[in-house]
Amino acid sequence: MDLSVHNLAIYSAQVLVVVSAATMGATLFRLAPSRARLIYWRAVVLLCLLLPLLPVRSVDVIAPSTVAVSAALSEPSVAVRNTLSRAPTLPNLITGMLIIGAMARSLWLGLGLLRAQTSK
């Protein structure tokens, strides 16, 4: 995968997390005045735009200096080769995300319809 596509995927995932958390926060706090909601969502957009400027978190892992290896494989086993050959590709990931999004939107609409019918 190209580095720019990888960075775009990471940024998109970060925006998804921020917007999801903001949506839950907006639901939890129930901002009634439209001006307060506008300021809230503008702050969310500003945070999303500033995400690339935030420092990258790196984790240093200290490995033990001596490692005992009991066996070595000269050739990967069949199970390992099958797992590596089925690694998800970008089109498969995009298709999966679209399907999940469509299912979530359908659930959202169904709950809204159910709510509208029960309020009559």
C-alpha positions as a Markdown table, in Angstrom:
| # | Residue | x | y | z |
|---|---|---|---|---|
| 1 | Met | 0.0 | 0.0 | 0.0 |
| 2 | Asp | 1.3 | 3.4 | -0.9 |
| 3 | Leu | 2.3 | 5.7 | 2.0 |
| 4 | Ser | -0.1 | 8.4 | 1.1 |
| 5 | Val | -3.0 | 6.0 | 0.9 |
| 6 | His | -2.0 | 4.6 | 4.2 |
| 7 | Asn | -1.9 | 8.0 | 5.8 |
| 8 | Leu | -5.3 | 8.9 | 4.3 |
| 9 | Ala | -6.7 | 5.7 | 5.8 |
| 10 | Ile | -5.3 | 6.5 | 9.2 |
| 11 | Tyr | -6.6 | 10.1 | 9.0 |
| 12 | Ser | -10.0 | 8.9 | 7.9 |
| 13 | Ala | -10.2 | 6.5 | 10.9 |
| 14 | Gln | -9.2 | 9.3 | 13.2 |
| 15 | Val | -11.9 | 11.6 | 11.8 |
| 16 | Leu | -14.4 | 8.7 | 12.2 |
| 17 | Val | -13.5 | 8.3 | 15.9 |
| 18 | Val | -13.7 | 12.1 | 16.6 |
| 19 | Val | -17.0 | 12.5 | 14.8 |
| 20 | Ser | -18.5 | 9.4 | 16.5 |
| 21 | Ala | -17.4 | 10.6 | 19.9 |
| 22 | Ala | -18.8 | 14.1 | 19.1 |
| 23 | Thr | -22.1 | 12.6 | 18.1 |
| 24 | Met | -22.4 | 10.6 | 21.3 |
| 25 | Gly | -21.4 | 13.8 | 23.3 |
| 26 | Ala | -24.0 | 15.8 | 21.5 |
| 27 | Thr | -26.6 | 13.2 | 22.2 |
| 28 | Leu | -25.6 | 13.0 | 25.8 |
| 29 | Phe | -25.5 | 16.8 | 26.5 |
| 30 | Arg | -28.5 | 17.6 | 24.3 |
| 31 | Leu | -27.5 | 21.1 | 23.3 |
| 32 | Ala | -30.9 | 22.8 | 22.8 |
| 33 | Pro | -30.0 | 26.3 | 21.4 |
| 34 | Ser | -29.0 | 26.1 | 17.8 |
| 35 | Arg | -26.2 | 28.6 | 18.3 |
| 36 | Ala | -24.6 | 26.2 | 20.9 |
| 37 | Arg | -24.9 | 23.3 | 18.5 |
| 38 | Leu | -23.3 | 25.3 | 15.7 |
| 39 | Ile | -20.4 | 26.3 | 18.0 |
| 40 | Tyr | -20.0 | 22.6 | 19.1 |
| 41 | Trp | -19.9 | 21.2 | 15.6 |
| 42 | Arg | -17.6 | 24.0 | 14.4 |
| 43 | Ala | -15.2 | 23.0 | 17.2 |
| 44 | Val | -15.4 | 19.3 | 16.0 |
| 45 | Val | -14.6 | 20.3 | 12.5 |
| 46 | Leu | -11.7 | 22.4 | 13.7 |
| 47 | Leu | -10.4 | 19.4 | 15.7 |
| 48 | Cys | -10.7 | 17.2 | 12.6 |
| 49 | Leu | -8.7 | 19.7 | 10.6 |
| 50 | Leu | -6.0 | 19.9 | 13.3 |
| 51 | Leu | -5.6 | 16.1 | 13.6 |
| 52 | Pro | -2.7 | 15.9 | 11.1 |
| 53 | Leu | -0.8 | 18.5 | 13.2 |
| 54 | Leu | -1.0 | 16.6 | 16.4 |
| 55 | Pro | 2.2 | 14.7 | 17.4 |
| 56 | Val | 2.4 | 11.0 | 16.5 |
| 57 | Arg | 2.4 | 8.7 | 19.5 |
| 58 | Ser | 5.2 | 6.2 | 19.4 |
| 59 | Val | 5.6 | 3.3 | 21.8 |
| 60 | Asp | 9.1 | 1.9 | 22.5 |
| 61 | Val | 9.2 | -1.8 | 23.2 |
| 62 | Ile | 12.1 | -3.2 | 25.1 |
| 63 | Ala | 12.7 | -6.8 | 24.1 |
| 64 | Pro | 14.7 | -9.2 | 26.2 |
| 65 | Ser | 18.3 | -9.5 | 25.1 |
| 66 | Thr | 18.4 | -13.3 | 25.0 |
| 67 | Val | 15.8 | -15.3 | 23.3 |
| 68 | Ala | 15.7 | -19.0 | 23.1 |
| 69 | Val | 14.5 | -20.5 | 19.9 |
| 70 | Ser | 13.5 | -24.1 | 20.0 |
| 71 | Ala | 12.6 | -24.7 | 16.4 |
| 72 | Ala | 13.0 | -22.9 | 13.1 |
| 73 | Leu | 10.8 | -23.2 | 10.0 |
| 74 | Ser | 12.6 | -23.3 | 6.7 |
| 75 | Glu | 9.4 | -22.9 | 4.7 |
| 76 | Pro | 6.1 | -21.4 | 5.9 |
| 77 | Ser | 3.4 | -23.9 | 6.6 |
| 78 | Val | 0.2 | -24.1 | 4.4 |
| 79 | Ala | -1.9 | -22.3 | 7.0 |
| 80 | Val | 0.5 | -19.4 | 7.2 |
| 81 | Arg | 0.7 | -19.2 | 3.4 |
| 82 | Asn | -3.2 | -19.2 | 3.1 |
| 83 | Thr | -3.5 | -16.5 | 5.7 |
| 84 | Leu | -0.9 | -14.3 | 4.0 |
| 85 | Ser | -2.6 | -14.7 | 0.6 |
| 86 | Arg | -6.0 | -13.6 | 2.0 |
| 87 | Ala | -4.8 | -10.3 | 3.4 |
| 88 | Pro | -7.4 | -7.6 | 2.8 |
| 89 | Thr | -6.9 | -5.3 | -0.1 |
| 90 | Leu | -8.0 | -1.7 | -0.3 |
| 91 | Pro | -11.0 | -2.4 | -2.6 |
| 92 | Asn | -12.2 | -5.1 | -0.2 |
| 93 | Leu | -11.8 | -2.8 | 2.8 |
| 94 | Ile | -13.7 | 0.0 | 1.0 |
| 95 | Thr | -16.5 | -2.4 | 0.0 |
| 96 | Gly | -16.7 | -3.7 | 3.6 |
| 97 | Met | -16.9 | -0.2 | 5.0 |
| 98 | Leu | -19.7 | 0.7 | 2.5 |
| 99 | Ile | -21.7 | -2.3 | 3.5 |
| 100 | Ile | -21.2 | -1.6 | 7.2 |
| 101 | Gly | -22.2 | 2.0 | 6.6 |
| 102 | Ala | -25.3 | 1.0 | 4.7 |
| 103 | Met | -26.3 | -1.4 | 7.4 |
| 104 | Ala | -25.8 | 1.2 | 10.1 |
| 105 | Arg | -27.8 | 3.8 | 8.1 |
| 106 | Ser | -30.6 | 1.2 | 7.6 |
| 107 | Leu | -30.7 | 0.5 | 11.3 |
| 108 | Trp | -30.8 | 4.2 | 12.0 |
| 109 | Leu | -33.7 | 4.7 | 9.6 |
| 110 | Gly | -35.5 | 1.7 | 11.0 |
| 111 | Leu | -35.2 | 3.0 | 14.6 |
| 112 | Gly | -36.5 | 6.4 | 13.5 |
| 113 | Leu | -39.5 | 4.8 | 11.7 |
| 114 | Leu | -40.2 | 2.7 | 14.8 |
| 115 | Arg | -40.0 | 5.8 | 17.0 |
| 116 | Ala | -42.3 | 7.7 | 14.7 |
| 117 | Gln | -44.9 | 4.9 | 14.7 |
| 118 | Thr | -44.9 | 4.5 | 18.5 |
| 119 | Ser | -45.3 | 8.3 | 19.1 |
| 120 | Lys | -48.6 | 8.4 | 17.3 |
